Amino acid sequence: MPKMKTHSGAKKRFKLTASGKVKARHGNTSHILEKKTAKRKRFLGTPVILTDHDAPRVKKLLGGGK
């Protein structure tokens, strides 16, 4: 059997932490920023850990993480 390939879009958007959790960026950070408060933009700049519901799908795309 051939090896599974990593999904190119997923590897650019997600990272696995050492403990196996999936780290991602917030959305709504690239444009229409004038109307967003500074506090909101700061918060959106910090990474987020995906929920237990979404993480398995991303791990499958990344080809790693058990």
BALOBA-1460 file (C-alpha; in Angstrom, 3 decimals):
// residues 66
<rec num="1" residu="m" x="0.000" y="0.000" z="0.000"/>
<rec num="2" residu="p" x="1.201" y="3.527" z="-0.695"/>
<rec num="3" residu="k" x="1.716" y="5.960" z="2.145"/>
<rec num="4" residu="m" x="-1.021" y="8.405" z="3.119"/>
<rec num="5" residu="k" x="-0.291" y="11.934" z="1.964"/>
<rec num="6" residu="t" x="-0.601" y="14.912" z="4.300"/>
<rec num="7" residu="h" x="-3.338" y="17.351" z="3.288"/>
<rec num="8" residu="s" x="-1.494" y="20.457" z="2.051"/>
<rec num="9" residu="g" x="-4.161" y="22.902" z="3.225"/>
<rec num="10" residu="a" x="-4.299" y="21.382" z="6.696"/>
<rec num="11" residu="k" x="-0.549" y="21.400" z="7.264"/>
<rec num="12" residu="k" x="-0.500" y="25.178" z="6.604"/>
<rec num="13" residu="r" x="-3.317" y="25.878" z="9.065"/>
<rec num="14" residu="f" x="-2.862" y="23.468" z="11.972"/>
<rec num="15" residu="k" x="-0.058" y="22.274" z="14.247"/>
<rec num="16" residu="l" x="0.020" y="19.370" z="16.689"/>
<rec num="17" residu="t" x="1.224" y="20.115" z="20.210"/>
<rec num="18" residu="a" x="3.556" y="17.777" z="22.089"/>
<rec num="19" residu="s" x="0.588" y="16.334" z="23.988"/>
<rec num="20" residu="g" x="-1.290" y="15.633" z="20.737"/>
<rec num="21" residu="k" x="-3.762" y="18.504" z="20.810"/>
<rec num="22" residu="v" x="-4.473" y="20.490" z="17.638"/>
<rec num="23" residu="k" x="-3.538" y="24.177" z="17.609"/>
<rec num="24" residu="a" x="-5.162" y="26.550" z="15.099"/>
<rec num="25" residu="r" x="-5.584" y="30.245" z="14.345"/>
<rec num="26" residu="h" x="-8.756" y="32.218" z="14.919"/>
<rec num="27" residu="g" x="-10.727" y="33.338" z="11.904"/>
<rec num="28" residu="n" x="-11.783" y="36.934" z="11.120"/>
<rec num="29" residu="t" x="-8.237" y="38.308" z="11.380"/>
<rec num="30" residu="s" x="-7.306" y="39.374" z="7.860"/>
<rec num="31" residu="h" x="-9.605" y="42.200" z="6.784"/>
<rec num="32" residu="i" x="-12.396" y="44.551" z="7.933"/>
<rec num="33" residu="l" x="-10.359" y="45.284" z="11.050"/>
<rec num="34" residu="e" x="-11.385" y="48.929" z="11.600"/>
<rec num="35" residu="k" x="-14.724" y="48.067" z="13.158"/>
<rec num="36" residu="k" x="-13.235" y="45.457" z="15.503"/>
<rec num="37" residu="t" x="-12.054" y="46.591" z="18.912"/>
<rec num="38" residu="a" x="-8.379" y="46.389" z="19.861"/>
<rec num="39" residu="k" x="-9.252" y="43.912" z="22.609"/>
<rec num="40" residu="r" x="-11.020" y="41.643" z="20.117"/>
<rec num="41" residu="k" x="-8.133" y="41.795" z="17.636"/>
<rec num="42" residu="r" x="-5.636" y="40.919" z="20.394"/>
<rec num="43" residu="f" x="-7.766" y="37.960" z="21.404"/>
<rec num="44" residu="l" x="-8.076" y="36.760" z="17.802"/>
<rec num="45" residu="g" x="-4.295" y="36.868" z="17.453"/>
<rec num="46" residu="t" x="-3.757" y="34.163" z="20.057"/>
<rec num="47" residu="p" x="-3.889" y="30.516" z="18.927"/>
<rec num="48" residu="v" x="-6.784" y="28.280" z="19.933"/>
<rec num="49" residu="i" x="-6.896" y="24.577" z="20.822"/>
<rec num="50" residu="l" x="-9.507" y="22.712" z="18.789"/>
<rec num="51" residu="t" x="-12.306" y="20.921" z="20.609"/>
<rec num="52" residu="d" x="-12.346" y="17.164" z="21.090"/>
<rec num="53" residu="h" x="-15.058" y="17.008" z="18.434"/>
<rec num="54" residu="d" x="-13.033" y="18.664" z="15.632"/>
<rec num="55" residu="a" x="-9.545" y="17.410" z="16.475"/>
<rec num="56" residu="p" x="-9.872" y="13.840" z="15.091"/>
<rec num="57" residu="r" x="-10.844" y="15.133" z="11.619"/>
<rec num="58" residu="v" x="-7.810" y="17.414" z="11.479"/>
<rec num="59" residu="k" x="-5.472" y="14.720" z="12.786"/>
<rec num="60" residu="k" x="-6.634" y="12.443" z="10.007"/>
<rec num="61" residu="l" x="-5.796" y="15.119" z="7.424"/>
<rec num="62" residu="l" x="-2.375" y="15.700" z="8.986"/>
<rec num="63" residu="g" x="-1.642" y="11.992" z="8.961"/>
<rec num="64" residu="g" x="-0.162" y="12.088" z="12.439"/>
<rec num="65" residu="g" x="-1.252" y="11.988" z="16.034"/>
<rec num="66" residu="k" x="-2.990" y="8.985" z="17.468"/>
